[in-house]
Amino acid sequence: MTTLYEHGTLAALMAGNFDGTITVGDLLKHGSMGIGTFTGLDGEVVILNNEVYQAVSSGQVNHITDMDATMPFASVHFPAEQQDITLRNVNFAKLNNDFVKEHKLANIFAFLQLSGEFEHVKIRIAPKQEKPYPTLLDVAQHQPEFTAEKISGTIIGYYAPEIFGTITAAGWHLHFISDDRQFAGHLLAFDAPELTGSFEIFDNLEQHLPIHNKEFRESTVDMATLRDGIAKSEGNAE
């Protein structure tokens, strides 16, 4: 089986549960590639071949070596059945539409890693929060955004079916990191003439819940507004 390991839920983040509930060291036991965020919603995480990078709201990118650092939410996996791919004249819209239809992703989880020269990249980075934590939607309305032109780098992230859109972000949830490791964040938009990389689908989802975390156990989620709030927080609202 190919397994995607998810720690925490996006719904819990929406409710403001930003305390870390898994260490980096423990997370890496379940995957060498992935994305996530740190305690306090502190930045955007990219995990490439067991190397952990954190983009913080100042725009700085940190190489994280502290295995005791904690995360409230993350998605990781060990590459197993990768397909080599090349995409030309690609942007976020094509990934969300043409690529999804071509690979019949509507009901499955998938992973994508694409590298190359980008004409344009737009990202945002969640700023670190202090207790009492706000909701994720409140944070999302005040996130700094950054753009870069003519930059080489890598996109990494996951596709989730709409029916799982409260556990994690439905559609593509992608992060970007430049080759020089100086520019990174949650991907909002991009354009590239040609990107190469790997694609993988999963037949198993391992959902790990922080059952020993008091706030997680006691929090409530407004289901009536959850999906709309997630779309706005992820930058996918119409």
Legacy VTK file of the C-alpha trace (Angstrom):
# vtk DataFile Version 3.0
C-alpha trace
ASCII
DATASET POLYDATA
POINTS 238 float
0.000 0.000 0.000
0.988 3.611 -0.545
0.183 5.598 2.573
-0.434 9.276 3.240
-0.002 10.132 6.927
-2.020 13.072 8.221
-1.482 14.480 11.708
-4.245 16.656 13.135
-7.088 18.092 11.084
-7.705 21.299 9.211
-11.016 21.592 11.050
-9.097 21.727 14.344
-6.894 24.513 12.966
-10.009 26.393 11.905
-11.123 26.257 15.548
-7.810 27.777 16.667
-6.024 24.651 17.925
-2.513 25.812 17.085
-0.514 24.037 19.810
1.944 21.467 18.510
0.864 17.882 19.082
3.605 15.930 17.299
7.376 16.448 17.228
9.338 16.778 14.018
11.242 13.643 14.991
8.068 11.598 15.381
6.555 13.011 12.202
9.593 11.989 10.147
9.019 8.386 11.212
5.970 8.492 8.947
7.356 10.291 5.922
10.353 11.956 4.316
8.320 14.362 2.148
5.506 16.652 3.173
4.061 19.957 4.330
2.635 21.455 7.526
2.989 24.250 10.082
4.571 24.751 13.507
3.162 25.533 16.952
1.282 28.820 16.956
0.660 28.452 13.214
4.249 29.615 12.883
4.922 29.664 9.174
4.759 27.211 6.287
6.710 23.955 6.366
8.301 22.113 3.452
9.834 18.677 4.025
12.105 17.451 1.232
14.036 14.201 1.624
13.948 14.436 5.443
15.131 18.069 5.395
12.676 20.399 7.140
12.299 24.047 6.101
10.140 26.720 7.715
9.097 29.921 5.954
8.161 32.591 8.511
6.042 35.693 8.019
9.065 38.002 7.619
9.885 36.076 4.455
12.871 34.331 5.998
13.335 30.580 5.464
14.783 28.501 8.315
16.373 25.073 8.075
14.908 23.206 11.067
17.165 20.687 12.798
15.398 20.623 16.189
13.650 17.252 16.247
11.679 18.321 19.343
9.958 21.217 17.576
6.211 20.561 17.477
3.513 20.802 14.828
-0.299 20.891 15.095
-0.931 19.840 11.498
1.109 18.046 8.848
0.898 15.689 5.867
3.806 13.382 5.028
4.638 10.180 3.168
7.486 7.978 2.034
7.756 7.945 -1.784
6.884 4.477 -3.060
5.207 4.317 -6.465
6.192 7.543 -8.167
5.452 8.389 -11.778
7.807 10.739 -13.621
5.943 13.656 -15.189
6.626 16.721 -17.317
4.095 19.557 -17.514
4.323 22.431 -19.992
2.752 25.893 -19.784
1.432 25.054 -16.351
-0.310 27.134 -13.692
-2.541 26.523 -10.684
-5.726 26.552 -12.774
-4.414 23.778 -15.023
-3.421 21.676 -12.023
-6.880 22.088 -10.490
-8.730 21.318 -13.709
-6.877 19.572 -16.557
-4.483 17.591 -14.384
-7.205 16.445 -11.984
-9.429 15.287 -14.845
-6.612 13.603 -16.767
-5.470 11.593 -13.743
-8.970 10.971 -12.376
-8.222 12.361 -8.924
-11.734 13.319 -7.801
-11.978 10.476 -5.289
-8.368 9.831 -4.286
-5.418 11.390 -2.492
-2.323 12.243 -4.514
1.130 13.799 -4.171
2.876 16.137 -6.590
6.425 17.415 -6.734
7.387 19.738 -9.585
10.672 21.545 -10.156
11.986 23.985 -12.713
12.110 27.623 -13.718
9.046 29.667 -12.769
8.000 32.873 -14.515
5.965 33.971 -11.514
5.246 32.661 -8.002
2.861 34.081 -5.408
2.878 32.748 -1.852
1.532 33.622 1.571
2.925 32.809 5.022
0.961 32.451 8.232
2.321 34.695 11.029
2.998 33.132 14.429
0.096 33.444 16.877
0.060 33.729 20.661
-2.566 32.509 23.117
-5.453 33.008 23.300
-5.366 31.824 19.708
-7.737 33.304 17.106
-9.425 31.146 14.477
-7.558 30.234 11.313
-9.951 32.381 9.299
-9.022 35.421 11.413
-5.338 34.715 10.808
-5.860 34.180 7.086
-7.239 37.681 6.663
-3.919 39.183 7.777
-1.302 36.952 6.169
1.609 38.579 4.349
1.935 37.690 0.686
5.117 37.601 -1.379
5.844 37.323 -5.096
8.905 36.335 -7.070
9.685 36.503 -10.782
12.065 34.287 -12.754
12.820 31.934 -9.894
13.923 28.296 -9.829
12.358 26.053 -7.239
10.063 23.210 -6.289
6.342 22.782 -5.662
5.380 20.055 -3.215
2.019 19.052 -1.805
-1.103 16.927 -1.840
-4.472 16.571 -3.495
-7.485 15.618 -1.377
-11.020 14.736 -2.535
-13.825 17.152 -1.745
-15.419 14.637 0.640
-12.336 14.880 2.892
-12.296 18.677 2.792
-12.589 19.204 6.550
-9.767 16.829 7.490
-7.417 18.592 5.116
-7.674 21.094 2.284
-9.764 19.806 -0.614
-8.055 20.046 -3.986
-4.379 20.852 -4.178
-2.617 22.079 -1.019
0.824 23.079 -2.264
3.902 24.772 -0.836
6.822 26.272 -2.765
10.520 26.513 -1.962
13.246 28.041 -4.096
16.394 26.151 -5.019
18.494 28.537 -2.924
16.134 27.952 0.061
15.582 31.706 0.469
11.945 31.950 -0.683
9.127 29.654 0.435
5.500 29.550 1.502
1.952 28.390 0.834
1.424 28.536 -2.908
-1.340 30.836 -4.181
-0.441 31.190 -7.859
2.319 30.387 -10.334
3.208 30.209 -14.011
5.923 28.042 -15.532
6.854 27.080 -19.112
7.976 23.562 -18.140
8.196 21.651 -14.881
9.411 18.117 -14.238
8.960 15.914 -11.212
6.976 13.071 -9.743
3.362 12.173 -9.135
1.974 9.549 -6.784
-1.448 8.358 -5.685
-2.327 6.766 -2.340
-4.582 3.835 -1.567
-4.306 4.324 2.181
-4.896 7.354 4.426
-3.555 7.154 7.968
-5.274 9.819 10.065
-3.529 10.515 13.361
-5.423 12.458 16.026
-3.850 14.209 19.063
-6.089 12.481 21.610
-3.993 13.596 24.583
-4.326 17.291 23.768
-6.971 18.909 25.994
-7.839 21.724 23.592
-8.320 19.311 20.715
-10.599 17.077 22.748
-12.731 19.955 24.015
-12.923 22.188 20.945
-16.032 22.578 18.816
-16.276 23.296 15.110
-18.969 25.386 13.432
-19.898 22.896 10.708
-22.309 25.353 9.081
-19.488 27.695 8.055
-16.518 25.295 8.082
-16.076 24.619 4.366
-16.468 28.259 3.355
-14.006 29.269 6.065
-11.475 26.698 4.888
-11.757 27.898 1.278
-11.120 31.483 2.360
-8.255 30.475 4.639
-6.576 28.413 1.922
-6.925 31.182 -0.634
-9.363 29.139 -2.759
-12.558 31.145 -2.268
-14.319 32.304 -5.413
LINES 1 239
238 0 1 2 3 4 5 6 7 8 9 10 11 12 13 14 15 16 17 18 19 20 21 22 23 24 25 26 27 28 29 30 31 32 33 34 35 36 37 38 39 40 41 42 43 44 45 46 47 48 49 50 51 52 53 54 55 56 57 58 59 60 61 62 63 64 65 66 67 68 69 70 71 72 73 74 75 76 77 78 79 80 81 82 83 84 85 86 87 88 89 90 91 92 93 94 95 96 97 98 99 100 101 102 103 104 105 106 107 108 109 110 111 112 113 114 115 116 117 118 119 120 121 122 123 124 125 126 127 128 129 130 131 132 133 134 135 136 137 138 139 140 141 142 143 144 145 146 147 148 149 150 151 152 153 154 155 156 157 158 159 160 161 162 163 164 165 166 167 168 169 170 171 172 173 174 175 176 177 178 179 180 181 182 183 184 185 186 187 188 189 190 191 192 193 194 195 196 197 198 199 200 201 202 203 204 205 206 207 208 209 210 211 212 213 214 215 216 217 218 219 220 221 222 223 224 225 226 227 228 229 230 231 232 233 234 235 236 237
